[in-house]
Amino acid sequence: MSMRQHSFLDRLIGHADQVLRTLAPEAARAGRPSPAGARAEAGLNADERRQVAGFMRINHTGEVCAQALYHGQALTAKLPAVRTEMEQAAREEVDHLVWCEARLQELGARPSVLNPLFYAASFGVGALAGLAGDRWSLGFVAETEKQVVEHLQSHLSTLPLNDQRTRAVLDQMRIDEARHRDMAIAAGAAELPPPVQGAMQVVARVMTTTTYYV
């Protein structure tokens, strides 16, 4: 028996469920255990704990945005193969979302209250990118992941040296994001015009500046 083809309405309902799983606390489930594993908790002082919590709040919101971007693109992608790759990448990003949320809890901190706003904005960008065509949609993925890898590397370089739990999580996220970037490029991503890349960097700075605190 052939598998039933999902209609646009089916996918819309599925994405509504994904929205709730992304934004509701502890609703998402990771497919992989946290890279933090059994690493001992570092003896962070108050300032270090505040800094790491700010970093993880940024990264958690980044994963919320990644979920929204991939969901929006998958909803409007024209080629089934591209849609499948977007959905698979989104599933892998769920791991990052759960790992970041768990680390925030360990630090006694909470996710950003701005997550619903950033989700909505990122979903709209993803949907528009999908409508523009799969090459442009993949281009957004490639550029987004490129910037995320650079952003994660900057956090890794400034983390307290003894915080091995956070370092393990961010390092695995960096590896995964680089793979998603390479996947998009191999699938035929178009290079985005410099003004679009610059606009994405500005939006990223707004997100990181605000969610570090709230």
C-alpha positions, 0 to 999 in steps of 0.5 A: 500500500502506498503511503498517503500524501500529506496535503498542505492542510495536513502539513499546516496542522503538523506545524501548529503542533510543532509551534507548541512543542517549540515554545511550551516549556519542556514540551520538546523531546531530544532524540540524542542525549545531551553532550554534557553527559556526566561532566561535573558542574563547574564552580561558577561564581555569580558573574560567570553564572550570569554570563553563561545563562545569558549565552544559553538564553541567546542560544535557546532563542536561536534554536527557536528561530531555527525551528521556525525558519525550517518549519516555514521553509518546509511548509512552502518548499516546492521540491519534496526532497528539499522539504524532507531535508528541511524537516530532518534538519528541524528535527536535529535542531530540536536536540539543541533546543532541549539541550539549551533549555536543560542547561538554563534550568541547571543554571537557575535561569529561564528562556527568553520571554521574547521567543514567541515574537522571534518564532513568528518573525523567523517563520515568516522569513522561512515561508517567504524564502520557500516561496521564492524558490528552493535555491533561495530557501537553501541559501537562507539556510546556508547563510543562517547556519554560517552565522550561527557557527561563527556565533557559537565559536565566539561563545566557546572562546569566551566561556569560563574555562572550567564550564565543561558542561556548557562547552560540550553542548555548544561544541556539538551544536557547532558541529551540527550547524556546520553540517546543516550549512554544508547540506544546504550548499550541496543541495544547490543553495544560492548565495544571498546578495550582500545586502540580505546577508547584512540585514540578517546580521543586523537582525541577529545582533538585535536578537542576541542583545535583547535575549541575553537579558530577557 
